[in-house]
């Protein structure tokens, strides 16, 4: 598994609205699926700094979908336009 991050996100409500607009939600996790319905990546909103209240959108890419980075980045770029932050990865 590999991960991407969009941070810092100041507004929790704006992040939830943007995520819910871009992706379907299941149990507080937003899912990016391919055309067959298989999950490519799992998007979560996590508290990243309790002092400032900043949040991070964390994206965990399925191990079987490592080659679908472009799809993940496309969604992150759309979210970035709506809620700000910078896109990074765990690499």
N, C-alpha and C positions, 0 to 999 in steps of 0.2 A: 504494500500500500504506500502511496505517496500523498502528500498533502499540500494544499495551497491555502493562502490566507489573504484576507482583505481587511486591513486595519490602519488606523484606528477608526472605529465607527462610533460617533458620539450619540446618535439618536437610536435607541432601541426600537421605537415604534416605526421610524423610517426604514430601518433595516428589515423589520418583519413585513412591512408593506411591500418593499421592493422584492424580497425573497418570495413572498406569496404571489406576487404578480408574475414573476419569472418562472416559478417552479411549483409543482404540486407538493403539498406537505403531508407527511405521515409521522405522527408521534413526535412533533417538535423537530423533525428533520425534513429538509426539503430535498427532493430527489431529482437528479438529472438522469433521464432515461433515453435509451436509443429507440430506434423505430420499432423494434420488436418488444419493447417494454422492459428490457434488461437494464438494471441500474448501472450507470457509468460512474456517478459520484454522489456523495452524501454531503449536503450543505447544512451547517449548524451555526447558530449564533451563540457565542460564548463570551462570558465576562472575562476581559483580559487585564483590567486594571481597576481594582476596587477603590483606589484613591481618586481617580479622575472620572470613573464611571464609563471609561472607554470599553468598547466591545470589539470582537473580531468575528468575521465570518470565516469559519474554517471549512475547508472542502477536502474530504477524504476520497481519493480516487480508488475505485475497485481495482484489485490486482489484475483482474482479467481485462481491464480496460485502460491499461497504461498508454496505449497508442491513441487515446481520445483526448489528449491534453488540449487540443485546439477547441474542442467543444466546451471544456471547462473554462478556459481563458475567455472565450466569447461571452459566457454568462457572467463571469467576474468583471469583465470590462463594462457590461451593461449595468451591473450593480454599482460599480465604482462611479459611474456617471450620476447615479441617483443618490448615493449615500457618502461618497468620498472614500478616502483611504488609499492605500498603496497595495498592489498585488505582490506577494512574495511566495516562495515555496520552501520546502524543507530540504532542498538540495544544496 
